[in-house]
Amino acid sequence: MKYMMEHKEAVVLCQKKVTDGETVENLVPFLKQQGFQIIPSIKVIREVLNTDLGKAKRIVAGHNAWKNIATQMDAVHKEIIDDLNKSWK
C-alpha cells in the first residue's frame, strides 16, 4: 500500500498532534489509517517520542490496531528461531 504521506510528514504531523494534547494511543490507529504498515509506524512513533526501538515496538505492536498482526509475526519469528536453533545443533 502506498503511503498517503511520507515518513517525515507523518512525524511532523504526529508531533503536532502530541503537542496539541493527542495521546500516543490515538496516533497508532491514525498511522494505520494513513496507510502505514506496522514497521513504518514503529519508526514514526520512535521518532515522535524520541524513544528507543523496543519501547516504540511495544507501543505499536501492543496496540489493538496491530495486536493480531503482531501476535502472528511473533509466532512466525519464534518458529524461525526454533528451526534455526535445531539446524545448528
Sequence and secondary structure as in RCSB ss.txt:
>XXXX:A:sequence
MKYMMEHKEAVVLCQKKVTDGETVENLVPFLKQQGFQIIPSIKVIREVLNTDLGKAKRIVAGHNAWKNIATQMDA
VHKEIIDDLNKSWK
>XXXX:A:secstr
   SS HHHHHHHHHHHHHTT  HHHHHHHHHHTT  HHHHHHHHHHHHT  HHHHHHHHHTSTTTHHHHHHHHH
HHHHHHHHHHHHH 
